[in-house]
Amino acid sequence: MDLNRVATFIRVVEAGSFTAAATRLQLPTSSVSRSVAKLEQELGLVLLERTTRRISLTDAGRAYYERAREAVAGLDEATALAGEAAREPSGVVHVAAPPELVGKLAVTLGEFVRLYPKIHVDVMTTARGAELVGAEVDIAIVHGQLADSEHMVRKLGTSEHRLFAAASYLERRGRPRTVADLARHDAVLYRGTAGQATWELVGPRGPETVKVQGPLSGDNIEFVLDAVAGGHGIGLLPEFCMWPGATPGVPLEPVLPKYTSARALRSLVHSSRHLPKRVALLRDFLSTHLVSCCVKPGMRPS
């Protein structure tokens, strides 16, 4: 079977007429009409009902079109992938990452662009990157809980979070002695819901959960960090953010230091069958390099 005839038939259906398809294909209308007629002869089917004003698919034509369109799209993608594999990777990759990761990410991306100098990486800082995949960004790096997603998800690692508070807060409200005590304290929440959240902690007694609430919440770790430093409550903060001088002049004190909370770090890409080589390269690079910047030894991806 001549695949060019199949492709021509698909273009006719998409264009809505032989004339419009011929214009797009830059061929005589008679050639397009003859190509479809020969395809019908080969199949022994009438694919299109023709009138002087319009064309329409027969039932057989509609069924054939749906399957043929998928097959031709697959061939087009295979051709694009083969051509891409033969060329040095180039182009722009748009990445969304939460603000708390951008410092670490800059180091990792610097190594990547040295390896692939024709690829440009553009970074958008947002905690809501998962909502932008496929529309505004190619890759989103997300931290913490992830709702059910239609995108391709890859686990990068697991970061450790610990509880911190300012001395001024602890002097005013006292120091919690147990996980249950946290329910009676103010919490500064990262992406809380209506001022509430559930913290899952692991300590000497195993996993424990507690519902917490507080007057302030935000989707930016720097905001949470500053609010905790301001004495507004206890925060559950990623350990990799607690570098020396993270809160100048207001050193934070650990709270319940034997307890930790593990949060997954993941990358998301669109579930398209054709993932551009430059996007696949960066996704794979992040899987093996970003985790070493943000995750403690012994907490590698599973």
N, C-alpha and C positions, 0 to 999 in steps of 0.2 A: 504494500500500500504506500502511495506517495504521501509523505507527511506534509508536504507543502499544500496539498489539496485540503487536508484536515485543518491546517492552520488558516487557509483562506476561508473555509466554511465558518470557522470560529469568528474571524474578522467580520464576515458578512452579518452574522447574528448580532455581534456587538455594535456594529455600525447601523444596523436597521435597514439597510438596503444594499443592493449590488453597487450602485453608483457611489454611495458614501464609502463603502469598503474599497472600491477601486481607487478613489481619491487618496485614501490613507495609504494604500499599498503602492500607489503610483504605477498602476497598471490600467490597461483598457478595460472598460466595463465588460466587454464581450469575453475577455480572457478570464475574468473573475467568475462570470456566469458559467462558462464552459468548464472551469475547474471544479465547481460545485456539482455540476451535472455528471461529470466523470466519477466523482466520489460516490454519488448516488448509484451510478451504474455498478461500481465495484461492490458496494454494500448490498445492492438489490433492495434498496429502501428509498422512499421519498422522504427527504429530510425537511424540505421547505415547501410550503404552499405559496405559490406566486400569483399575484394579481398585477394589474397595471399600476396600482398605487402603492402596494406594500407587500412585504413578505411576512410569513408567520411560520413558526415551527410546528411540525406535526408532532404527535405524541412520541413517535420513534425518534424524530429529530431532536426533541427536547432531551430525551434520555441520552442520546448519543452526544449531544453538545455538553451536557454536564460532565460526563466522563472524559470526553476528549479535551475539554478545557483544562481539567486537572492534569491530564497527561502532558499536554503541551506546556503548561506552566512549569511542571517538573523538569521538562527538557530545557526550558529557558533558564531555570535556576542552575541546572547542571552545567550548562554552557557558561553561565556567568561565573560559577565557582571554579571551573577549569581555567578560565581566562585569568581569574583573580589569583589562583595558585601559581600561575606562571609569572606573575608580576611581583615586584617588590611591594609589600603592603604600604598603602598610603591613604591619606584622607583624614577626616576629623571624626573623633569619637567623643560623644557628649556623655558626661558622667555626672550623676547626682550623688552627693554624699552628705551625711549629717555634719554639722559644723564642728563637732568635737573630734572628727577624724581628719579634718583637712590638713593639719600639720603633719601627721604621720603619712597621709596620702601623698602630700607633695614630695616627700622623700622617695616613695615607691614609684610614683609616676615619672620622677626625674630619671630613675634608673631605666624605666621602660622606654622613654623617648630617646635615650642614648642608644638603646639597642635598635630602635626603629625610627630613625631620624625623619622619615617622610610621613609619620603619623603625628597628628596634632591632637592633644587631649584638652578638652574644654570642660572645666569643673563648675557645677552649680551647687552651692551649699543650701541644703534643705533637708528637713527631717521627713519630708513627704515624697521622697523620690520614687517610691513604688507606684504612686499615682501618675507619674510622668513617663514611665517606660513605654516606648513605642511612639509617643507623641512628641516629646521634647528631648528625651534623653535615650541613649542606647543602653547604658548600664546604670543601675541604681544600687547603691550600697546601703543596706538597711540594718538597723541595730535594734535588737529586742524582738518583741512579739511581731508576728507577721500574719495578717489575715489570709484566708485562702486566696491563692493567686493563680491566674491563668498563665503567668510568665514562667520561664525556665529559672529555677532557683538553685543556687549552689552555695553550700555552707562554706564560709571562709574560716571560721573558728569560733571560739567562745571567749568572751571577755569577762573578767571578774569585777563585780561591783561590791562596794562596802559602804557602810553607814558612817556619815560624818555630820558634825554639828560645830557651830562656833561656841567658844567658851562662854560668851555672853548669854547664849540661849540656855546652855546647860546650867549656868548659875541661876538663871531666872526660873527654869522649869524643872530642874533636877535631871539626873542621868537615868535613863531606862536600864533596868537590870535583866529583863527578860524580853523575848520577842513580843509577848502579849502586852507588855508595857507600852509598846510603840503606838497602840491604838489610842492611848490617852495623851499622846504628844501631837504637836503640829508637825506635819511633813511638808516639805517642798517637793512637789511631784513633777516628774518628767512625763509629759503626755498623760496626765490624769484625766479622769472623766468626771465632770461636775465636781471637781475638788476632792475626788476619792480615787483610790487605787488599792490593789492587793499586792503586797510584797511577798515574794517567795524566797525564803532564806534557808541556808543549810548551815548547821553548826553541830556542836557536840551531841545534841539530841536528835540529829538527823534533820530531814526537811520540816520546816514550819512555815505557815502562812499567817498573815495578819492583814486586816483591812485598816488602812490608814487614811487620814484626811488632813487637809491643811488649807490655809488661806491663799496660797500661791501655787501655780503650776505653769509649765511652759513646754514647748517642743524644742527647746534649745538648751543643751547641757550647760553652756556658759551662763545663761540666765539662772538656771537652778543653782549652779555653783556660787554665783554672786549673791543669790537670795539666802543660801545657807550661810555664807560668810557674813551676811548682814544680820544674822541672828533670828531669822524668821522661821526656822524649823530644822528638822533633821532631813538630810538628803541621802538617797541611795545613788552613789556616784561611781562611774567606771574608774577602776584603779589607775588605768593608763593616763587619765586626765589629772591625777593628783601629783603633778610634778612639783619640785621645789619652787616656791614663789607663785603657785597657781592662784593664790589669794593673797596678794601683797599686803603685809601689815596685819593680816587676820589669819593666822594659822588655824586650820581646822583640826578638831580632835576626833579620833575614832570613837565610834559608838558601837557597843557589842562587838568588839574586834574579832571574836571567834566565829562570827557569822559572815557568810558571803552569799552573793546571788550571781548565778551564771546567766549571761545574756548572749544569744547567738548573734553572730555577724554574718550576713549573707549578701550575695550579689544576685541581682535579677536582670535578665535580658528578655527581650520580646521572644515569643514562642514561634517566630517565623521559621519556616523550613530553611530559608536562605539567610544564614547569619554571616554578615560580611567578615572577611578574614581579619580585618583590623580590630573588629569588636571581639571576635573569638580569641585573638591573641592577648588582648588586654584582660579579658575575663580570666583566662588561664593564668596570666602573670599575677593578677591580684590574688588568685587562689593560693599561690605558693610564696608570695612576697609580702603582701599586706599583713597577713596574720602574724608574721614575725615581728612586726612593729607594734602590734596592738595586743598581743596575747602572750601570757606568761608561758614559759617552757612547761611541758606536761599538759597543756590545754590545747593541743593541736586539733584540727578538724577530725571528726570521726568518719 
